[in-house]
């Protein structure tokens, strides 16, 4: 339980310092795997599998969303001939209006990863794990996981802000555009599950 909780916290601190849009998600995945291992350690086996399932939906959404962002940025790079890294979030900005479908679906995935209360799948599965740790008297594990959850919300907000909000920081970002339905429709489908998959874990009473 402690190894899982420490992994969740440690990987979250690494994600805070990443500028590559996909590296943030990669370390986030390690952090969420730590959550699942901690759940197993405190005996919350059902919660661990539940988080595995919900995490599959919203993290798939975020990785595909980041691929959509990179593809849109690469179009801008080819259009402007600007030599910038299309995966560096500091070369982005202002993509909300350029790529609206990618933005809204990515936002849903980010809220699910952050455990936005009562709405997203990530909230219900994380809540089960935290409840298992607290109810089992593992207060150190609970506190560590709660801090990891706070950092998760922080680096996710940082990622969304750097990528989509504000003004374009490069010409490539200014010339990025939304992708074709073959890339955006899967994002919409996964966004539905990033919300609805968590409802299966709502207690009956």
C-alpha positions as CSV (number, residue, x, y, z in Angstrom):
1,X,0.0,0.0,0.0
2,X,2.8,2.4,0.9
3,X,4.8,1.6,-2.3
4,X,1.7,2.3,-4.4
5,X,0.9,5.5,-2.6
6,X,4.5,6.7,-2.8
7,X,4.6,5.8,-6.5
8,X,1.3,7.8,-7.0
9,X,2.9,10.9,-5.3
10,X,6.4,10.6,-6.8
11,X,5.2,10.2,-10.4
12,X,2.8,13.1,-10.0
13,X,5.7,15.4,-8.9
14,X,7.6,14.4,-12.1
15,X,4.6,15.1,-14.2
16,X,4.5,18.6,-12.8
17,X,7.9,19.4,-14.4
18,X,7.2,18.0,-17.9
19,X,6.8,20.3,-21.0
20,X,6.1,17.5,-23.5
21,X,2.3,17.0,-23.7
22,X,2.6,13.2,-23.9
23,X,5.2,12.9,-21.1
24,X,2.8,14.6,-18.7
25,X,0.3,11.8,-19.5
26,X,3.0,9.1,-19.3
27,X,4.0,10.0,-15.8
28,X,0.4,10.5,-14.9
29,X,-0.2,6.9,-15.9
30,X,2.5,5.7,-13.6
31,X,0.9,7.8,-10.8
32,X,-2.5,6.2,-11.4
33,X,-1.0,2.7,-11.5
34,X,0.4,3.6,-8.0
35,X,-3.2,4.4,-7.0
36,X,-4.3,0.9,-8.1
37,X,-1.5,-0.8,-6.3
38,X,-2.2,1.2,-3.1
39,X,-5.9,0.1,-3.4
40,X,-4.8,-3.6,-3.5
41,X,-2.5,-3.0,-0.5
42,X,-5.4,-1.7,1.7
43,X,-7.7,-4.5,0.5
44,X,-9.9,-2.4,-1.8
45,X,-9.6,-4.9,-4.6
46,X,-12.9,-3.9,-6.3
47,X,-11.9,-0.2,-6.2
48,X,-8.5,-1.1,-7.8
49,X,-10.2,-2.8,-10.7
50,X,-12.8,-0.1,-11.0
51,X,-10.1,2.5,-11.3
52,X,-8.3,0.4,-13.8
53,X,-11.4,0.4,-16.0
54,X,-12.3,4.1,-15.6
55,X,-8.7,5.1,-16.1
56,X,-8.6,3.1,-19.4
57,X,-11.3,5.4,-20.8
58,X,-10.1,8.8,-19.8
59,X,-6.4,8.1,-20.3
60,X,-7.1,6.7,-23.7
61,X,-9.0,9.9,-24.4
62,X,-6.2,12.1,-23.2
63,X,-3.5,10.2,-25.2
64,X,-5.6,10.3,-28.4
65,X,-6.4,13.9,-27.6
66,X,-2.7,14.8,-27.3
67,X,-2.1,13.0,-30.6
68,X,-4.8,15.2,-32.2
69,X,-3.1,18.3,-30.7
70,X,0.3,17.2,-32.0
71,X,-1.1,16.5,-35.5
72,X,-2.7,19.9,-35.6
73,X,0.5,21.5,-34.5
74,X,2.5,19.6,-37.1
75,X,0.2,21.1,-39.7
76,X,1.1,24.6,-38.4
77,X,4.8,23.7,-38.5
78,X,4.6,22.5,-42.1
79,X,2.5,25.6,-43.0
80,X,4.9,28.2,-41.5
81,X,8.2,26.3,-41.8
82,X,8.8,27.3,-38.2
83,X,11.3,25.0,-36.4
84,X,9.6,24.2,-33.2
85,X,8.8,21.1,-31.3
86,X,5.1,20.3,-31.9
87,X,4.9,18.3,-28.7
88,X,6.3,21.1,-26.4
89,X,3.3,22.7,-24.6
90,X,5.3,26.0,-24.4
91,X,5.0,26.2,-28.2
92,X,1.2,25.9,-28.1
93,X,-1.4,28.1,-26.5
94,X,-4.7,29.4,-28.0
95,X,-5.7,26.0,-29.4
96,X,-9.1,26.1,-27.8
97,X,-10.6,28.1,-30.7
98,X,-8.4,26.4,-33.4
99,X,-9.3,22.8,-32.3
100,X,-12.7,23.0,-30.4
101,X,-13.6,19.3,-30.5
102,X,-10.1,18.3,-29.3
103,X,-10.3,20.9,-26.6
104,X,-13.7,20.0,-25.1
105,X,-13.0,16.3,-25.2
106,X,-9.5,16.8,-23.7
107,X,-11.1,18.9,-21.0
108,X,-13.5,16.2,-20.1
109,X,-10.6,13.7,-19.9
110,X,-8.7,16.1,-17.8
111,X,-11.6,16.6,-15.4
112,X,-12.0,12.8,-15.2
113,X,-8.2,12.4,-14.4
114,X,-8.4,15.1,-11.8
115,X,-11.5,13.4,-10.2
116,X,-13.9,16.3,-10.7
117,X,-16.7,15.7,-8.2
118,X,-19.9,13.8,-8.9
119,X,-19.7,14.0,-12.6
120,X,-16.6,12.2,-14.0
121,X,-15.6,8.5,-13.9
122,X,-12.3,9.3,-12.2
123,X,-14.0,10.8,-9.2
124,X,-16.0,7.7,-8.4
125,X,-13.1,5.3,-8.7
126,X,-10.6,7.5,-6.8
127,X,-13.2,8.1,-4.1
128,X,-13.5,4.3,-3.6
129,X,-9.8,4.0,-3.2
130,X,-9.5,6.9,-0.8
131,X,-12.5,5.5,1.1
132,X,-10.9,2.1,1.4
133,X,-7.6,3.6,2.7
134,X,-9.4,5.8,5.2
135,X,-11.9,3.1,6.3
136,X,-9.1,0.6,6.7
137,X,-7.2,2.9,9.1
138,X,-4.3,3.5,6.7
139,X,-4.1,7.2,7.3
140,X,-0.6,7.7,6.0
141,X,-1.6,6.0,2.7
142,X,-4.8,8.0,2.6
143,X,-2.9,11.3,3.1
144,X,-0.3,10.4,0.5
145,X,-3.0,9.5,-2.1
146,X,-5.0,12.7,-1.3
147,X,-1.8,14.8,-1.9
148,X,-1.2,12.9,-5.1
149,X,-4.8,13.7,-6.2
150,X,-4.2,17.4,-5.5
151,X,-1.0,17.4,-7.6
152,X,-2.9,15.5,-10.4
153,X,-5.4,18.2,-10.6
154,X,-2.6,20.8,-10.6
155,X,-0.6,19.3,-13.5
156,X,-3.7,18.6,-15.5
157,X,-4.8,22.2,-15.2
158,X,-1.3,23.3,-16.1
159,X,-1.4,21.1,-19.2
160,X,-4.8,22.3,-20.4
161,X,-3.8,25.9,-19.7
162,X,-0.5,25.8,-21.6
163,X,-2.0,23.9,-24.5
164,X,-5.4,25.4,-25.1
165,X,-5.8,28.7,-23.3
166,X,-4.3,32.2,-23.8
167,X,-2.8,33.4,-27.0
168,X,-0.7,31.2,-29.5
169,X,2.9,31.4,-28.5
170,X,4.3,30.4,-31.9
171,X,3.2,30.8,-35.5
172,X,2.8,27.0,-35.7
173,X,0.1,27.2,-33.0
174,X,-1.5,30.2,-34.7
175,X,-1.9,28.1,-37.9
176,X,-3.0,24.8,-36.2
177,X,-6.4,23.5,-37.1
178,X,-8.9,20.8,-36.1
179,X,-8.5,17.3,-37.4
180,X,-10.8,15.2,-39.6
181,X,-13.6,13.1,-38.0
182,X,-11.5,10.0,-38.2
183,X,-9.5,11.5,-35.4
184,X,-12.2,13.5,-33.5
185,X,-15.1,11.0,-33.4
186,X,-13.2,8.5,-31.3
187,X,-12.5,11.4,-28.9
188,X,-16.2,12.1,-28.6
189,X,-17.0,8.4,-27.9
190,X,-14.3,8.1,-25.2
191,X,-15.5,11.4,-23.7
192,X,-18.9,9.8,-23.1
193,X,-17.3,6.9,-21.3
194,X,-14.9,9.2,-19.4
195,X,-18.1,10.4,-17.7
196,X,-20.5,7.6,-17.8
197,X,-18.3,4.7,-16.9
198,X,-18.1,6.0,-13.4
199,X,-21.8,5.8,-12.9
200,X,-21.6,2.1,-12.6
201,X,-19.9,2.5,-9.3
202,X,-22.5,4.8,-7.7
203,X,-23.9,3.0,-4.6
204,X,-27.6,2.0,-4.8
205,X,-28.2,3.4,-1.3
